[in-house]
Amino acid sequence: MPDFAIRVEGIGKQYRLGAATSRYPTLRDALAGAARQGREFARAPARAAAARRRADTFWALRDVSMDVARGEVVGLVGANGAGKTTLLKILSRITEPTEGRASIAGRVGSLLEVGTGFHPELTGRENVFLNGAILGMRRREIARKFDEIIAFAEVERFVDTPVKHYSSGMYLRLAFAVAAHLEPEILMVDEVLAVGDASFQRKCLGKMSDVAHEGRTVLFVSHNMDAVQRLCDRCVLLDAGRVVADGETAAVVARYLSRGVDGAGPEGVVDLAGARREGTGVVRFRSARYEGEAGGGPPVPGGPLDIELEVDSDGPRTVESLAISIRSAGGTLLVNADAMELGRPMSLHMGANVVRFRIAALHLNPGRYVVGLWAGDAIATTFDHIEAAFALEVVGLREAALGATPARNGAVSCRFDVESFAGEGAAP
Amino acid sequence: MTKEIVAPAAGETEPDAGARSAATARAGPVTPTVVTIAPRRSWGMPDLGELWRFRELLYFLVWRDVKVRYKQTFFGAAWAIIQPLATMAVFSLFFGRLAGIPSDGIPYPLFAFAALVPWTFFANGLAQSANSLVANQNLLRKVYFPRLAIPVAAVMSGLVDFGIACLMLLGLMVGYGVFPTANIIWIPALLALALVTALGAGLWFAALNVQYRDVAYVVPFVVQFWLLATPIAYPSSLLPAPWRILYGLNPMAGVVEGFRWSLLGADTAPGAMLAVSSVAAVAVLVGGALYFRRLEATFADAV
């Protein structure tokens, strides 16, 4: 009996770029392409072939190896395009690897989306059976769990209504309910929790953690760091098709977050040369960068935020008012930190200057905010004003969901306490 | 993948595998089967055992196609009869009446309809299976199962229509006072021949269609030419006997003549022709299956 559930050895997947860009190549294109390649080949065979290989292909995955022990719950994290879904597709045999091999010991259930194969003309009942069969359940098994599935989805009254008449919420609930009752030995899940409203997401997550705690092997792909941290003991971080970290969840997630998500992270310097701005231009913001914890982490609620600006001046100049503003994604002004408030005019030299802001405790909930920059004099002459200079991503190591931040009650965080006690006349 | 399997039989991802081995070996813990995933390069036949293990999925796919086919149509399942019946009327008028084409001593409408029933099954089966992979691309991209199930289900879903049309044919025979001969027992075999032909050609087109959507435009032409190349509006007895056997290279010629012979008692027993047809049909099917299996690995990426 093998001691692993999933063993991946040097898996690689190469895609042809041509095939990816023109999705429906016609026969004519193929013939024309063949003719052209033939001509090139006739001229310089080896060179043409090598050039074509280089130009038209890329590796979505390369040299990926990992073991998943039986009963282990492993998260697969990484930015968009890192190869997570490709790996999951290979392991669930939807697509073939170009090189390497993988072994799977046990019955696999894979969920790349919910509701695969749902047909709008069929009723809820019919779709449950169809979708169950597609996911690999036996008819008897589905019949046995049918009532449970319908109850979980809360669509009892509409069982015999075609799903095209369902609301999108009912449709998703039914789709997830079928998937949730799949009982494979190895479960592979891709981002299916990122659907539905907040309460439904909670329900899904609850079901997922039940599954995870039943001793099944789970491979879980998600951008939702909260879900990953709740479910997974171990995480594998993919970047550009390669494994860059593999280990305890907290460490891998922290590493993933510190790399920044999809380019919106603190490590990059934002070039402001092309920003939409107004003002006389005697002073100009050239670039900006930000970080949370010293050492380059992203800002977290209640933590510090450092913003460093490069400012050009056309001569020695005293700038009374130099400010950063933070707005919500909806445009509400949340923070305005102005040097004038401190009574500390900035003396700029001719040429390049560096201005550093430090917010000791940033009371913002996880989410995406917009930072604006302002420079002017005391009587409100605008030297340079960029209303939206760059996006600021506040993350919560524990609570935040990057990329798919759940709707929060508000932008601002506060410390609070709550307790309950018996009122007058309460039973003892 | 089929060649790379390590432990028992072929890739056991079958739904109930765990449960079943548990039933047979209750004593010890269930030994999970190991599936090895690796690139495959060789030619080979699709794994029919695996298709068999997924027979419930196959059933549900057929069931879905049957259920959905006439949803939101006014005439519903009557379409299964309207199609061949309308064609029969046109053929009877133009070929039977105006052109005076012979019909082996059988009333021309019956002569045409007996051929149109299996032909309609074949033509729909071919068209449906050719389009099946593209129509089910969401399944191909998101779930694993033997890909063969999709075109097979597409062809098989036409069996219901075929059954309905057969009843109509029997009614028509009664109307004309023609009663089937004992050779009617050959009908299932003839139907199987039509199915094999439709599936064989369907596999080629379905696999090609994933890469080249030109197929969608080619198939209607192919069906049209094939119709003319099959003795539906005319009897194969127009050809001299030795050529008739060669005609069997079109498997549908054998099917159609077989139907007339077994149901209507047309005097020519198409034995030799059917033998040629069977060989041709199996060759098309095997070729289609090989080609299908060869391209199978690329479906999810290319569709």
Interface residues (C-beta under 8 A of the other chain):
Chain A: M1 P2 A5 Y15 A19 Y24 P25 T26 L27 R28 A30 K89 I90 L91 S92 R93 I94 T95 E96 P97 T98 E99 G100 R101 A102 S103 I104 A105 G106 R107 V108 S110 L112 E113 T116 G117 H119 E121 L122 E126 F129 L130 A133 I134 L135 G136 M137 R138 R139 E141 E185
Chain B: M1 E4 V6 G11 E12 T13 E14 P15 D16 A17 G18 A19 P29 T31 P32 T33 V34 V35 T36 I37 A38 P39 R40 E56 L57 Y59 F60 W63 R64 K67 V68 K71 Q72 N136 N138 L139 L140 R141 K142 V143 Y144 F145 Q211 Y212 R213 D214 A297 A300 D301 A302
